[in-house]
Amino acid sequence: MASFEIHGGKPLKGELTPQGAKNEALQILCAVLLTPEKVTISNLPDIIDVNKLIQLLQVMGVKIEKVEKGTFIFQAKDIDLDYLETEDFKKRAGSLRGSIMIVGPLLARFGKGYIPKPGGDKIGRRRLDTHFEGFAMLGANFNYDAGEHFYSIEAKKLTGNYIHLDEASVTGTANVLMSAVLAEGKTTIYNAACEPYLQQLCKMLNSMGAKISGIGSNMLQIEGVTSLDGCFHRILPDMIEIGSFIGLAAMTKSEITIKDVSYDNLGIIPQVFRKLGIKLERRGDDIFIPAQDSYEIETFIDGSILTIADAPWPGFTPDLLSIILVVATQAKGSVLIHQKMFESRLFFVDKLIDMGAQIILCDPHRATVIGMNNEHTLKGISMTSPDIRAGVSLLIAALSAKGKSTIHNIEQIDRGYQDIDIRLNNLGADIRRIG
């Protein structure tokens, strides 16, 4: 198991270009199964989760050609449906959360799909009811083998319907949407997720010949078509990585420019960091963060302690709450972090407390951070990364800390961040990959 050894306390300086968006890539890659034609995707990040899904598609029968770094041509002309019932498929698909989104395209095009209970982050329950209830509304029947933890779903014909999702699940919306584009008749998906990455999926599907309207809203209207063509699609920059870099600059008192961020797709992310007192400036499509000796958390208008909570888009993404929390540890002032969606995502704060942070874990969903205004620097310790976002938060903490830190289980970080050690070392960080 690999680890990072970090010698912190060094200010960084320079430019960073964000990778392609992980969460968009997982949706887009599954969508190639909807057509036998060639689909070209560019700006794919070279990270474990994306590479695992590409490998899974390949063993399923998708022909894959690498054009250049980050650009691939996919052709799902001959899919081996029998492979989906093998132990090898169960093992591969079960190790990847995003594999659930192959079900919608397989159901739409071939009338059946299979998936084991997906793995991924240890951040609490992530139920799949939304996906399968949506498929059922289109006319599919599903079966869950509790012993094997294996889902199977079949439909002789999918028919459009009015579907009110029980939660605005991003992967659930994507999955039901991809099955609906080839269903007969009209489908309405209400309480749909509307993240920029889901908007990207809709735009890609429309470029393939789908008829989707309401893009960017929580009500999608789909007129079913009989087949889809190939297309070219470029993935947006990763907003979670952009937010991570903003937090990194503040914590390490660094001057950093983040290039080509697709600023208009960042929503309220810059605004939330500004509430922590972090100065950032839009320069064209770049973000410039100046070196700051201190930053002060705002209060609400009545003077009460600021609360930062996650919410479905256009609210604040839950994937950045871990970053907000760690950045707040060295701010002036206090903030309540309320992680509503996942009940285990704040459990990494014990490592920050061991480093000297002043945090009260109120319950599995809420933590109060009392900022130290850089008067007491965090100290380096040895720790283990529990999930992707907590792992990068701990890396940011270690880069700001005094002395040496070691982070184990960095495969969790590599799942979502491409060459993070190399890219940060180029700015002056001291991160060594060991093991």
Secondary structure, 3 states (H helix, E strand, C coil): CCEEEEECCCCCEEEECCCECHHHHHHHHHHHHHCCCEEEEECCCCCHHHHHHHHHHHHCCCEEEEEECCEEEEECCCCCHHHHHCHHHHHHHHCCHHHHHHHHHHHHHHCEEEEECCCCCCCCCCCCHHHHHHHHHCCCEEEEECCCCEEEEECCCCECCEEECCCCCHHHHHHHHHHHCCCECEEEEECCCCCHHHHHHHHHHHHCCCEEECCCCCEEEEECCCCCCCEEEECCECHHHHHHHHHHHHHCCCEEEECCCCHHHCCCHHHHHHHCCCCCEEECCEEEECCCCCCECCECCCCCEEEEECCCCCCCCHHHHHHHHHHHCCCECEEEEECCCCCCCCCCHHHHHHCCCCEEEEECCEEEEECCCCCCCCECCEEECCCHHHHHHHHHHHHHCECEEEEECCHHHHCCCCCHHHHHHCCCCCEEEEC
